[in-house]
Structure formats: C-alpha cells, structure tokens
C-alpha cells in the first residue's frame, strides 16, 4: 500500500518514513534510562505500534489500529537493548465518566 491519503499530498510510505525519522530524533535526544513524552495524534502512534508489531506490514495493521484510537488516550513504548516493544496501546480509562 503506497496510496496517497485522501486530500493529502503524502503517500503512506512517506508518512511512515516521516514518523520513523521523528522517532529516531527523539531517541537520539534521550539516554538509556531517560523517559520521553511525545504528544501527537493517533496516526503516528498507530504507525509506530504497527511497525513494532509487524515491521514489514503493508498498512492494514496501521488502518486497524488507527481506527480504534481514542482521543486523549495514552500508549507506552519501550526501547531497550533488545529493540522496541509496545507496552500498552490506547489506554483511556482515565477518560471514563465518574473516575
């Protein structure tokens, strides 16, 4: 899948590359025991999660993950000596009424 997003001038592949570059920049600024907090929309979060779960996926996993992300949710990624891991995705219990 390397179609252009509807109404956008960027292909899916270019989008994923851009997100990967941004993530690399964040990792370059952090040390081994540092924590980085990144605030963004659901698309880049889904792209990172999909890349970690299925590095050579064609975009279908991204579409599925992106389709369920709740605004204001949080996701946690861990980057360590053994690579990247998706620790949590789309947590949003803090948004529930009455909490």
N, C-alpha and C positions, 0 to 999 in steps of 0.2 A: 504494500500500500504506500504509494507516494503521491497521492492525490493532493490537490490544493484544498485547504479548508474553504468552505463556502464563504465568500466575501473577504477572504484574506489573500495576500499575495505570497504566502509562505507554504511550502509543501510540508507534509507530516515529517518527512525525514529531516528537513531543515529545522523544524520546530524541536524535534528530539535532540538534534545536534546542539542547538542553542541552549536547551535546558542542561544538557550534559556539560557544556562549556561553563555555564554559570555554576553548576555544582562543583566542577573542578576548581574554579576560582575560590569558592567557599572553603573547600578542603585545603587549598594552598595557604589560606589565611589562618587555619586552625592547627593546633598542635595535637599530639597523641592523646592527651587527656582533656582536651577542650570540648566545650559544647557550643554549637552554633544554633541559633534560632533563625529560621528563614520564614518569612510570611509571604505567601503567594496565593494565586488562585488554584483551583483544583486541577487544571490541565497539566501544569508542570509536576505537581505531586503525583498524579496518575502516571505521568511519563517516567518519573524516577522509579516508582513502585513497579511498573511493568518491566522496566529494564532490569531491575534487580531480580524479579521473579522469572523472567524469560528474556534473557539478553538479546536474542535474535528474533524476537517476535515481530510480526508484521503490522501491528497496530490494533488488532482485535482485542487484546487484553487491555490496552490503553482505553479503548472505547468503552469497555465494560466497567473498568474502574472509574473512569471519568464520569460515567453516567450515574454513579451512586454516591459521589462525594457530596457531603452536606456542607453548606456554607458555614464557616466558623468551626469546622471540625479540626482535629489535630491528627497528625501522623508522625511516627517516630522511625527514624532510620539510624542504623548503627554502622559505622565504617571502622573496621579494625584490620588487624594483620591478616585475617582470613577473608577479607573482602567486605562487601556491603551486605547488610541484612535489613529486611523490612520487619521492624519490631511490632508496630501497630499501624493500622490504617483506618482513617475515617472515624476516629473516636469522637463521639458527640453527646455523651451522657450529660456533660456539663450544660448542655443547651436545653435539656428536658425541663418542662414546667414543674415547679414545685421543689426544685433542688436548690 
